[in-house]
Structures are given as C-alpha cells and as structure tokens.
C-alpha cells in the first residue's frame, strides 16, 4: 500500500488540473457543483432516506441534484428507490462506461450514481485510469448544482476520506444515546483534522420539536466548548409513521405524503440549506474536492 500511495502522490503532482478542464469542455469551465457529504456516527439513523427526500425537495425548487452512493458496505439508495443500477463507478474506472452513462434517473428529476466496487478499485488505479476518472468526474460540475455524497457510518478511513474531502458535511443523528455519543465522537475526529469544516447537524426521528431543539443546542454548545469546533444547526425531522410506510413501499415520503410532518420538516431543511446557496456559488471547488479526497485516501 505504501508503494501505491507514493505512486499516486506522484501522479497527482504531475496532473495539470486546468488542462483536464480545458480538455473536457474545450475551454476552462467556471461552474462547479456544490459538494455536500451526508454522514453519521452510527448506522441506521436515516441518512440515505434524508439524501433522497432532501434531493427531491431541492429538485422541485429547480436545482439539479446528483447523489453518489458511497456506502461501500451497505449501498442502498437503489433499494430505497426500488431501482437496479446497471453500472457503477467501477465501470468508469475500467473504461467500460462514460460517467454520464452510469447516472441513474430517480423521481422528480433527481439522479444517482452507484459506487459499487469503484472505491476499492482506486487502490489498483494507474496514472491513465486516474486521469480518465478525473476527466469523467469533472462532467458532474456541468450536470449538477449540488452533489450529495452518501457515506457509510462511523469513523473508518473510507468514511473519513469523503468527510475530509467535502467543504460541507451534513451530520445526521437520532435522539438515541448511542447515536448522540457516536455523532459527538465523529465531530471530535473531524475537529482534530480540520476545524474549518462546515458541519451541519440534523436530528432525525425526534419525538417533539422541544426534544430536537434541546439536542441541537447541547451538541452545538458541547462542540464549541470542549472541541473548539463550530457546528451549525441544520434542522430536524420529527418521528413520523408516514416515513416508515414510505420506506416499506420504496417511495420517498415527500412524494407519498406531501403534507406529513416529516415532509414539512424537509422543506424547512431545504430552505436552510439554500439560505446561503448563491453566496456559495463560485466558491466551490468541484472536482478539486474529489482530488483532495483521493490524496487523503492514499496517505
């Protein structure tokens, strides 16, 4: 692995990012997608369901959304949506498909990409494959306004690589004590690496508004007091039987019941996320974020 890491660092050193962009579009492109990692300290807190329903709400507001399923162990966006992807990132890395060919269509205009074994394939990547992958990934800057990266849970190297790569992170937790503890642990790990990360906290399955707001306040205050880490309150989703019914039916709950409490919560979260959207435009690095992820992956 050490030899592979050194090899990749040399590849990155010699890659000309501006030339890659010019080759892709015929000219230097100024548009970059806003890349947001959605993660959690504990599994089963509903981050994939959040990614899909939030993506749909944002799509309904006129934004182009692509979700990359980067949960290597429990990839399940396709299951939640009742889809069977034909291709994954592995097909791009191995020259079998173009990036645009592996993008799957979802409801209400959202699209998603299956990670499959693509991330593991990065371990064996050579210079030509890497250059091709960067060219292919750069197309997403033109295809999407926001790219959500749905990671696995916990603090494994695979999960942390996506977290460290993104400027913005949505951290999902539930009010369960173990989930809260794991969420705080993840914030602590992030703070030790980079305190400038924009961690946006979201409470899922709260029994009441009061419970959600109290938990948001406690985690934000604890992070600032003990970790010297600024954490932002993104919002909450109340415990709603409509969500469970929608999951069983393999349908997004914002479409199955638009007037449910959970759907109203998602609307509020979307509004909060977009409150600084236009200020963020032009400040995104797009493909550079992914390059940074790859660098960290092999350190």
C-alpha positions in Angstrom: 0.0 0.0 0.0 2.9 2.4 0.8 4.3 2.0 -2.7 0.8 2.6 -4.2 0.4 5.7 -2.1 3.8 7.1 -3.3 2.8 6.3 -6.9 -0.5 8.1 -6.6 1.1 11.2 -5.0 3.5 11.4 -8.0 0.5 11.1 -10.3 -1.3 13.9 -8.6 1.8 16.0 -8.6 2.1 15.7 -12.4 -1.6 16.2 -13.2 -2.5 19.5 -14.7 -6.0 20.3 -13.4 -6.5 23.3 -15.7 -5.6 21.2 -18.7 -8.0 18.5 -17.6 -10.9 21.0 -17.5 -10.0 22.5 -20.9 -9.8 19.1 -22.5 -13.2 18.2 -21.0 -15.2 21.3 -22.1 -13.0 22.7 -24.9 -12.4 25.7 -22.6 -11.9 26.4 -18.9 -15.3 25.9 -17.1 -16.2 28.3 -14.2 -19.2 26.2 -13.0 -18.6 23.9 -10.1 -21.1 21.8 -8.3 -21.7 22.3 -4.5 -20.4 19.0 -2.9 -22.1 18.0 0.4 -21.2 14.8 2.3 -24.0 13.3 4.3 -22.8 11.1 7.1 -23.4 9.7 10.6 -21.6 8.4 13.6 -24.0 5.4 13.8 -25.7 3.3 11.2 -29.5 3.2 10.8 -30.2 6.9 11.6 -31.8 7.5 8.2 -29.1 9.4 6.3 -29.9 7.7 2.9 -33.6 8.5 3.3 -32.6 12.1 4.1 -30.4 12.3 1.0 -33.2 11.1 -1.3 -36.0 13.2 0.1 -33.9 16.3 0.5 -32.6 15.9 -3.0 -36.2 15.6 -4.3 -37.3 18.8 -2.5 -34.3 20.7 -3.9 -35.0 19.4 -7.3 -38.6 20.6 -7.0 -37.1 24.0 -6.2 -35.3 24.0 -9.6 -31.8 22.6 -8.7 -30.1 19.8 -10.5 -29.2 17.1 -7.9 -27.0 14.0 -8.1 -26.5 11.6 -5.2 -23.4 9.4 -5.1 -23.9 6.3 -3.1 -20.5 5.9 -1.3 -21.5 3.5 1.4 -19.2 0.6 0.5 -20.7 -1.8 2.9 -24.4 -1.2 2.8 -25.1 0.6 -0.5 -28.8 1.0 -0.5 -30.0 4.1 -2.4 -31.2 1.8 -5.2 -33.1 -0.3 -2.7 -34.9 2.7 -1.1 -35.8 3.8 -4.6 -36.7 0.4 -5.9 -34.1 0.6 -8.7 -31.5 -1.8 -10.0 -28.5 0.1 -11.4 -26.7 -1.5 -14.3 -23.4 0.3 -13.8 -21.2 1.9 -11.1 -18.1 3.9 -10.7 -16.1 0.7 -11.3 -17.3 0.7 -14.9 -15.9 4.2 -15.4 -12.5 3.4 -13.8 -12.2 0.3 -16.0 -13.1 2.2 -19.2 -16.4 0.3 -19.7 -18.7 3.2 -19.4 -18.7 7.0 -19.6 -19.6 8.9 -16.5 -22.9 10.1 -18.0 -23.9 6.5 -18.8 -23.8 5.4 -15.2 -26.1 8.1 -13.8 -29.4 6.6 -12.9 -32.7 8.5 -13.1 -34.7 8.9 -9.9 -38.0 10.5 -9.0 -38.7 14.2 -9.6 -35.6 14.7 -11.6 -33.0 13.6 -9.1 -30.2 11.3 -10.3 -27.9 9.0 -8.5 -24.6 7.0 -9.1 -23.9 3.7 -7.5 -20.4 3.4 -6.0 -20.3 -0.4 -6.2 -16.7 -1.6 -6.0 -15.5 1.6 -7.6 -13.8 3.0 -4.5 -11.9 -0.3 -3.9 -10.8 -0.1 -7.5 -9.0 3.1 -6.7 -6.4 1.1 -4.8 -5.3 -0.5 -8.1 -5.7 2.6 -10.3 -2.8 3.6 -12.6 -2.0 7.1 -14.0 -4.1 6.7 -17.1 -7.1 5.4 -15.2 -6.8 8.3 -12.7 -6.6 10.9 -15.4 -9.6 9.4 -17.2 -11.6 9.3 -13.9 -10.8 13.0 -13.2 -12.0 13.9 -16.7 -15.1 11.9 -16.2 -15.9 13.3 -12.7 -15.4 16.8 -13.9 -18.6 16.4 -16.1 -20.6 16.4 -12.9 -19.8 20.1 -12.4 -21.9 20.7 -15.5 -24.5 18.1 -14.7 -25.4 19.1 -11.1 -25.9 22.2 -8.9 -25.5 20.0 -5.8 -23.8 16.6 -5.5 -24.7 14.7 -2.3 -22.2 12.0 -1.2 -24.0 9.5 0.9 -21.3 7.8 3.0 -21.2 4.9 5.4 -21.4 5.4 9.1 -18.7 5.7 11.7 -15.1 6.8 11.6 -13.5 4.3 9.2 -10.9 5.5 6.7 -13.4 5.1 3.9 -16.0 7.3 5.6 -13.5 9.9 6.8 -12.0 10.3 3.3 -15.3 11.6 2.0 -15.8 13.8 5.0 -12.3 15.4 4.8 -12.8 16.0 1.0 -16.0 18.0 1.3 -16.3 21.6 2.5 -19.8 20.9 3.8 -20.9 18.0 5.9 -24.5 17.1 7.0 -24.2 15.0 10.2 -27.3 13.0 10.9 -28.2 11.6 14.3 -31.2 10.4 16.3 -32.0 11.2 19.9 -30.9 7.7 21.0 -27.9 7.9 23.5 -25.6 5.7 21.4 -26.3 7.7 18.2 -25.7 11.0 20.1 -22.4 9.7 21.5 -21.2 8.5 18.1 -22.2 11.8 16.5 -20.1 13.7 19.0 -17.2 11.3 18.5 -17.3 12.0 14.8 -17.4 15.7 15.4 -14.3 15.3 17.7 -12.4 13.3 15.0 -13.3 16.0 12.4 -12.2 18.8 14.7 -8.8 17.2 15.2 -8.2 17.1 11.5 -9.8 20.4 10.3 -11.9 22.8 12.4 -12.8 24.8 9.4 -15.2 22.1 8.1 -18.8 23.3 7.9 -20.6 20.6 9.9 -24.4 21.0 9.7 -26.2 19.0 12.4 -29.6 17.3 11.7 -31.7 15.4 14.2 -33.8 12.6 12.8 -36.8 10.9 14.4 -37.3 13.4 17.2 -40.4 12.9 19.3 -41.0 16.6 19.6 -39.7 20.0 18.5 -38.6 20.6 22.0 -36.5 17.4 22.1 -34.9 18.2 18.8 -34.1 21.8 19.7 -32.6 20.8 23.0 -30.4 18.1 21.4 -29.3 20.5 18.7 -28.3 23.1 21.3 -26.5 20.6 23.5 -24.4 19.2 20.7 -23.6 22.6 19.3 -22.6 24.0 22.7 -20.5 20.9 23.6 -18.7 21.0 20.3 -17.8 24.7 20.8 -16.9 24.4 24.5 -14.9 21.2 24.5 -13.7 20.8 20.9 -13.4 24.5 19.9 -15.5 23.4 16.8 -18.2 25.5 15.2 -21.2 23.3 14.4 -24.3 24.6 12.6 -27.9 23.7 13.3 -29.5 22.5 10.0 -32.8 21.3 11.5 -34.8 18.2 12.4 -37.3 15.6 11.2 -40.0 14.5 13.6 -40.8 10.9 14.2 -43.5 10.2 11.6 -45.2 7.0 10.8 -45.5 8.2 7.2 -41.8 7.8 6.8 -41.8 4.1 7.8 -44.8 3.5 5.5 -42.9 5.2 2.6 -39.8 3.1 3.1 -41.8 -0.1 3.1 -43.4 1.0 -0.2 -40.0 2.0 -1.6 -41.2 5.5 -2.2 -39.9 8.9 -1.0 -42.1 10.2 1.8 -42.1 13.7 0.4 -44.0 12.3 -2.6 -46.1 9.7 -0.8 -47.5 12.3 1.7 -46.6 15.9 0.9 -48.4 17.2 3.9 -46.8 14.9 6.5 -44.8 16.4 9.4 -41.6 14.9 8.0 -42.3 16.4 4.6 -42.8 19.8 6.1 -39.5 19.4 8.1 -37.6 18.5 4.9 -39.0 21.7 3.3 -37.6 23.7 6.2 -34.2 21.9 5.9 -34.1 22.7 2.2 -34.8 26.4 2.9 -32.0 26.5 5.5 -29.5 24.7 3.2 -30.3 27.2 0.4 -30.2 30.3 2.6 -26.6 30.8 1.5 -26.7 29.0 -1.8 -26.0 31.9 -4.0 -23.2 33.2 -1.8 -21.7 29.7 -2.0 -21.8 29.7 -5.8 -18.4 30.4 -7.3 -16.7 29.3 -4.1 -17.0 25.6 -4.8 -14.0 23.5 -6.0 -16.0 20.8 -7.6 -13.6 18.2 -9.0 -10.8 19.5 -6.8 -12.6 18.3 -3.8 -12.6 14.8 -5.1 -8.9 15.1 -6.0 -8.2 16.1 -2.4 -10.2 13.0 -1.2 -8.0 10.8 -3.4 -4.9 12.3 -2.0 -6.0 11.6 1.6 -7.2 8.1 0.7 -3.7 7.0 -0.1 -1.8 9.0 2.6 
